[in-house]
Amino acid sequence: MKLKLIYNPAAGRGRAKHHAREVEQNLGNLGAEVDAYASTSPSDLTRAAAESSRSGYDRVVVCGGDGTLNLALRDFDLARGTLALVPLGSGDDFARVNGIPRSVSEACRIAVNGIVREVDVALANNLRYAGVAGLGFDSEVARYANERVKHLRGSAVYLYAILRVLPSFRPRRVRIDGRDEEIMFSVFGNSPQYGGGIRITPGALLDDEQLDACIVHRTSRFQLLKTLPRAYNGTHVKSAFVEMRRAREFHVESESTMDVYADGEPLTTTPVRFSIAAQKLKIVVSRSE
């Protein structure tokens, strides 16, 4: 089996760079022929993944977290390429949902010996994302986590960012599918979770050709803070100010331009159309999945 191994040296606060050689050795020990590549920038990673998906490799192995996966997916040849994940990021939510463990040796075993599953790819203004996209409070948290939090890892990154952003946050006026809303935030999930295990759209499925929207309407900062821990098990959906919707497509406009983050990365801005791509992603998962 011929593999292209692509890793983002900055992923997981340097975790991907630290384990890259270990990943390459594990894949080789499983009988794979491995070409390894360290990306030099976000655009370089996108380019490398796109070229590799068209270059005859049996699988393109991406090392990193959800942000790295997002970059790899953007121009990936969905018709010809097959993607495998070795999760070495901060949250690794998409890997978790697909049953891919954070153990390097186990993830490599799946990358070589696993089976191929087809999953939906979501779009925000025709830009791809794998898991969850959102705007409002959660996007401001993502921006803060990316730009300001340097010494924490895993879900602690997002928890710290939430506590820093919340005191100054104000509700936002938006229009969702023609309905005026005042929201704290809205997310549109292809996958059920983000932020290191926050099950924000707990009913979302990766293969139902639908997006699950979680719309958190205006509430007090105290109520929002009290409800957020319940999102780790999905029971936040019972709150009176939380609304869940499901559709293949959503349209969002806002009074002032709002950033849209997806898979923890800045993707686009409002106005935005969220939808499901016509083609699916072929991803390698455990044979027991």
CORURZI-V780473 format. One record per backbone hydrogen bond with DSSP energy under -1.0 kcal/mol. CO is the residue of the C=O (numbers start at 1). NH is the residue of the N-H. Records with the same first field share a line. If there is no record, write none. Layout:
BEGIN
CO->NH, NH
END
This chain:
BEGIN
1->33
2->58, 59
3->35
4->61
5->37
6->63
7->39
8->11
11->16
14->18
15->19
19->23
20->24
21->25
22->26
23->27
24->28
25->29
26->30
27->32
28->31
33->3
35->5
37->7
41->45
42->46
43->47
44->48
45->49
46->50
47->51
48->52
49->53
52->55
59->4
60->84
61->6
62->86
63->8
64->88
65->69
66->70
67->71
68->72
69->73
70->74
76->78
77->81
82->60
83->284
84->62
86->64
92->96
93->97
94->98
95->100
96->99
103->107
104->108
105->109
106->110
107->111
108->112
109->113
110->114
115->285
117->283
119->281
121->277
122->129
123->275
124->127
127->124
129->122
131->190, 191
132->263
133->188
134->261
135->186
136->140
137->141
138->142
139->143
140->144
141->145
142->146
143->147
144->148
153->156
154->157
155->159
156->160
157->161
158->162
159->163
160->164
161->165
162->166
165->168
166->169
172->183
173->255
174->181
175->253
176->179
179->176
181->174
182->218
183->172
184->137
185->216
186->135
187->214
188->133
189->212
192->201
194->198
198->194, 200
201->204
206->120
211->247
212->189
213->245
214->187
215->243
216->184, 185
220->224
221->225
222->226
223->227
224->228
227->230
228->231
229->232
230->233, 235
231->199
234->237
235->238
236->239
239->242
241->217
243->215
245->213
247->211
250->274
251->177
252->272
253->175
258->270
260->267, 268
261->134
262->265
265->262
268->260
272->252
273->125
274->250
275->123
281->119
282->83
283->117
285->115
286->289
END
